Amino acid sequence: MTRSVLAIDAGQTGIKTRLVVDGAVVRETLLPGIRTHEPLLAQLAQVTAQLAPNTGTDVSGGITGIDTVTAGVSGLTRADADAAALLAAVAPLGVRRVLLAHDSISSFVGALGDDRGAVVASGTGVVTLGVGRERVRRVDGWGNIMGDAGSGYWIGREALEAGMRSYDGRGPETLLSGLITDRWPDIEQAYIDLQADPHRVSVVAAFAEQVAALASVDDVAADICRAAADELALSVLAALQSVGETGPDAEPHLSAIGGVFRSDRIRNRFEHRVRDAVPHIQIIAPKGNGLDGSAALAALAERHPLRAHLTIASVEHSATT
């Protein structure tokens, strides 16, 4: 019998999907990101419906449907972590099983698999997950208003404020002011235009790459990058300590993923701060990405500490958490 799995990695900047039929990747797709001001489950159901037609063909040439949907979702709340509700919405498409997880979990599974340690994913937002022998601890990922320290948005927001402080004479001169006028020639109108932009979160986050590029020639940009690295290291250390992976005999694994870590300046300072606190930590390249992690959720061992943090529903059973 042909089986197909639709894996979804739903972020604010983009939604990545992978269709796997009988263990073989059939298609990968990049769609627009999650709209945080709209109901989440309806968006996931829409993605599933969009990809359900003609998902693949079986050996006789017949069209297959989607059997299982696995999703790692940015900013997944308790209210939205309702696999049964999503299953009810997509069951008419032939879906029989749904697994939902916060994207910190799918990122961890994608990056470290079954290893103990921490994964910090810093892109538009940021979230850190620590996993020990028995305990799991999420750190930050509290959104751009209350958290996400060290994220692309955080860096961009700091840069915009520094540029406006420079313009006002409340702060040192900085090349960051030019980033504002390049985007909005009327600098005094910039805040109005930004607030009215429905994509303002990704617009602000997009400045992070330019801030990192200017850090070698601009002291204010360099200070922002240092502060971002320190915030990211602080989150990792808090997560590791909480799950018991900072002791003298601890050798946790750490993987740092996401666009923010493309900056050598940020990555190098981040790794230095973490190694100072946990000398035996093994910082490794990710084994895979968040989409790989979403695809692997269904195979997560029952006794793995992360299993209890999934919400699962099937047509045969009620939802479990």
C-alpha positions, 0 to 999 in steps of 0.5 A: 500500500502506498504511504505518503507523508507531508512534512511542513516546516512553518516559519514566519518568513516561509513555509517549507514542505516535503512530500515523501511517498514510500520513503522517497522524496517526491517534491519540496515546495517553498510557500509564503510564511505563516501570517501570525495575525490569522488562525494558524490551523486554517493556514496549515490545512490550506497548505495541506489542501494545496499540496494534496492533489496529485501528490504522487503516483503508485506503481500502477500509475494511480494518484496517491493521497497524503496519509500523514501530516507532520508539522513543526510550527514557529510560535505554536501556542497551546491553543493551536497545538490541537492535532485533532482539530487539524486532522478534522480539517484535513481528513476529507483529503485522506489524511489519517494522522497528524503530528504537531510540534513547536519548531524548536522541537523539529529544529532539534530533531533535524539538527541533533537527532537523538543526541543530548544537548541544545539547538539554537535556531536564530532566523527572523525569530529565535528559540533554543531547546535543551534536551537531557536524559529526561528533561526538556527545556525551551528558552526564549522564542517569546516573540518579537515584542517580549523576547527573541533576543539575538534574532534577526528581528532583534538585530534589525530592531536594534539597528533601526533604533541606533540609526534614529538615535544618531539622526536625533543626536541622541547617539553616536554617528553610525552608518546604520542611519544609511540603511534607513534612508536607503529603504525610506528616503524620508527618514522622518516618515520611515516609522509610519511606513514600517508600521503600516507594512503587513510584512514589517517583521520580515522587513526588520529582520532583513536588516540583520545581514547588513548590520553584520556586514557593517560591523567591521567598519562601524562600532555601533553595528559591531556592538549590536552583533556582540550583544546578539552573540551574548544573548544567544549564548545566554539562552543556550547556557540557560537551557543546558543548565536546566536539563542537567548538561553543564556539569563537569562530566557533561559533554553535550552537543550543540548546533547553532542554525539559522541565518543569523549564524551566517555572520562569522563575527556573531558565530565566533563570539557565540561559540567562545562564550559557550565554550568558556562556560561549558569546556567539554561541549561539542559544537557540531554542524547540524545533521539536517534542517527543520524540515528534516526534523519535521519529517522525522517526527513520526519516527521519534522513539516513544521513550525519547523525552521530546515525544511527550511534547508532540501533539498527535491525532489519528482517525483511530485514536483521540489526540494525545500530547 
